[in-house]
Amino acid sequence: MRIAVGSQNSVKVEAVNQAFGLYFDELELVPVSVDSGVQPFPMSQQETLTGAHNRAQKAWEADTSIDYAVGIEAGVFSIETYFLVQGFAVVRKDDEVGLGCSVAFEVSPNLIAKIDPSSDRSKQTVEQLLGRSNIFHQEGVVGVLTQNQLTRTQILRDAVICALPRFLLPQYFIP
């Protein structure tokens, strides 16, 4: 089974590998560099979902020999005075689209105030504030904040798992 992943980020690719590996054998993952069409730090659930949809769509269009395409995007949203980070996964097969999301975890308003959502350089700012390097390709902010009890790979894997029921049990998704 060939699966296009709308990212070359090793964490996202591994999350897809782990999720699909629970249900299918002999996976071939095809990482595809695509533009999410949203700012580097999406600042709402809707913007984050749009980024995941865009990644899945562009990955689907990039390779005609795939069985599935997956787009994953993480972003920030606020509730009252709290800021939370959550990831969305969109799985596509033909004209069918499945949606899943990760757990959400709180981040400091002070951290959010120091980033520019429109700048990819803000990833370096986050890494400096947390005293870690390359965290977006490793344990993620969630890994740092939970002392690796949860990692970016784990929560994004769970988002992909949550997007798969439409394909695994289609009888429950009758139009």
Phi, psi and omega in degrees: 000130180258130182232120175273132178248124184284051179185154172254007177293123185299330178294315180293319179297315180293323177300317178294316179302313181295317182294308181294328180296340176289337188241336187229152176258165173050068179269141169236112180266136181240096177290130182237124177283113180228158175271131181289340182078005176234170181293157183305329176240086178304140187244025172201162177296322181296316180295321179295315178298319177300318178298318179294317177300314181299317180297316180296315181298313181292325176293321178298317182287339186283338186215112183282352183259016182266159176265324180221157170230143182231134172240133179232134177217139175244149181201180184252143169218162182239147172226123185053239181257011183261147173244131181233150175249137180213147177251146175242144175236134175240124177249132182235138171217117185055236181264003180268141180228129175249146184234137174217161176221161182269175167299159175249143180228148184282141171234158184291137173301331178294322177294314180298322181295338184265358180253152173254108185304336183271359185244126176295338178295342179296339176299321177294322177299313179300315180298320178295316180296327181268355178069029181226153175246150174059029185292335181287348175248011179227238187286342180078172177300320179300324178296316178297312186288336179256010183055044178063022171284333169229144177237166178300318178300314182297313185288328177286326173302316180296323177297319178294317178304318181292342178270352186272338184306326179303328182265329182281324183227066186298339180297341178269002182236046181289130181294000000 
